Amino acid sequence: MGHMADEEIPSVEVTPRVLEAAIRVIGAHGWDGLNLERVADEAGLSRVTLWRQGVTRDTLAQALLGRLATDYRDSMWTVLTAAGTGRERLELALRTLCDVADRNLSLLLASDSSFHQAWQQSRPKVGFLSPFIRILEDGVTDGTLREIDDPVVVADTLFNAVCWPYVHLRGRHEWPAEDACNRVVELMLHGIAVG
């Protein structure tokens, strides 16, 4: 998949059936094991059918990762433009991250490198930590968040400390979305919020 970032991959409409099959293949074989033969078998289609539709390994990966990156970018834009204190917006950002994770749960359960892959492949680049860095800096400035030594490290920690436990609780323990989000977000906020 490394060459995708350097080349323009033609945009192809990939059906939900094929995308879900690709996610199952990634779950069983990892990103390196994603190929048309496996996806076709998983989807109950022939490889030739996928080929005729213009589906390739790269277009599958682009569709999956593009969906994740676009969902995240659009969802976080709403958070970045919201009114409120840094603490309030941080809580909103963490809850929004849970919402994005929930909408992409199958992919995230299949591969914990999905956000890394999406960052590498997205054009234009989607800065997955950028919204958190901005909100952390705003919260320190307005006094609703503790002083932090490195906003990048704290943003990275918050992102991962919320996203992956949420994915695990939802996908492996089958917790309801609201319960999983509330528990994880509240724990993280208590570690950084003032008062």
N, C-alpha and C positions, 0 to 999 in steps of 0.2 A: 504493500500500500504506500510505500514511501514516495513513489514517483507521482502520486496523485496531486500533490501540492504544486508540482512543477509544470503540470500539463493541464490544459482545459479539458475536462471530461464532459462529453455531451450530456445534456439534461434529458433524462428518460423517465417517463411516467412508470413507476414501479407499483404494482398492485399491493394492497395491504396483505393479501395472502402470501405473496412472494416475500415481502418485507418480514413478516412474522416467521416464515420458514428460514430466512437468512439469520434472524436473531437466534432461532433454535440451533442452527449450525454453529454460530459463534459461541453459544453456550456449551456446545459439545466439543468443539475443536479449536476455539480461539479465533482471533482475527486472521492468523496465518492459515487456518484451515478453511476459510471461507472460499468456496469455489462453486461454479454453476452446477456441476454434477450433483453435489450434496444438496444445494438449495432446491434444484429441480426435484430430486428424490423426496425431500422433506415436504415440498409443496404439492407432490403428486402430479407433477408435470414432466414433460420431456425437456431435456437440455435444449433441443432444437427450438421448442416453443419459446423459451426464454431468449434464445439467440435472435429469433425472428422479431421479438418485441424490442430488441436493442439492448437487452439487459446483459451487462457484463459484471464481472467481479467488482470493478471500479465504480460502475453506476450504482450497484447495490450498496456499497460502502458509502458512496456519496449521498445516496438517498437517506440512509439511516443516520449518518452523522450530521447531514444538513438539517434534518428534521429536529434533532436534538439541539444543535447550535442556534437555529432560528427560533425555536421555542424559548430557549434560555434568553437570548438577546431581547426578543420582543417582551417577554415577561419582566425582565429586569429594567427595561426602559421605563415601564410604568412605576417601578419602585424608585428609580433615580429621580423621576420628575414629581414624585409625591411630596406633599407638605408634611411637616412634622419634625420632631427632634431627631438627632442622630440615633438615639436609642429606639425610637418608634420606627424609624425607617430600617434599622438593622433587623428588628423583629419582623417587619414586613418582608425584607429581603430573604431572611432565613425561611419564613413560611412559603414564600414564592419558590425558593429552591426546592422545598418539599413538593410543591405542586408540580414543578417541572419534572422532578424525579418520578413522581407518580404517573405522569402522562407518558414517561419513557421507561417505566419500570421493567418491562421485559428486556429491553436492551441493556439497562444497567445491571440487572441480575445476571445477564449472560456474560458481561465483560466489565470489570471494574476499571478498564482503561478507556472506556467510551468517551469520557470528557477529554482525555488527553488526545485520543484519536481525532475527535471533533475539532479541537483547537489546532492540531497540525494540518487538517484538511480544509478548514473553513476559509472561504474567500468572500468578502473581506474577513480578516481575523476577528474572532469573537474573544474578547478578553474576559474569561470566566471569573477572574478575581477582581477585575477593575471596579465593578459596582460595590463590592465589599470594601475595597481600599478607600474609595471615595466616601462611603458612608461612615466608616471608622474615623476617618480624618474629620468629617463634619461633627461626629459625636464627641470627639475629644475637644474640638473647638467650642462646642456649645455646652460642654461640661456634663453631658448625660452618659458619656462612656469614659472609662478609666484611661489614664495616660498609657500609651503603648510605645514600645521602643522601635518596632518595625511593623508598619501596617501591612506589608506584603506577607510576612510570616503569619501574622494574626489572621489575615483574610484567608490564607491558605488553610490554616488550622480550622477556622470556623466552617469554611466550605466543606472540608472533608469530615469534620466531626459531626456535622449535621446530615450531609448527604448520605454517607454510607451506612451509618446506623439506621437512618430512616429507611433506606432501601432494604436492609436486612430485616428490620422489624416488619415491614410491609410484605416483602416477598417470601421470607423464610418462616416467620412466625405468624403471618396473616393477621397482623394487627389492623384495625380500622385506620384509615388515613388520618383522621383527625386526632386520634389518640397517639399515634406514632409521632406526628408532627408536634403536638403539644408537649409531649415528654422530652423530645430531643431539643427543641427550640428553647424551652424554659431552662433546661440544664445549661445550655451554652450562654444564654443571656445573663444568668446569674454570675457567670465567670467574668463578665466584662462590663456589665452595667454598673453605674454608680447608684448606691443606695438601694 
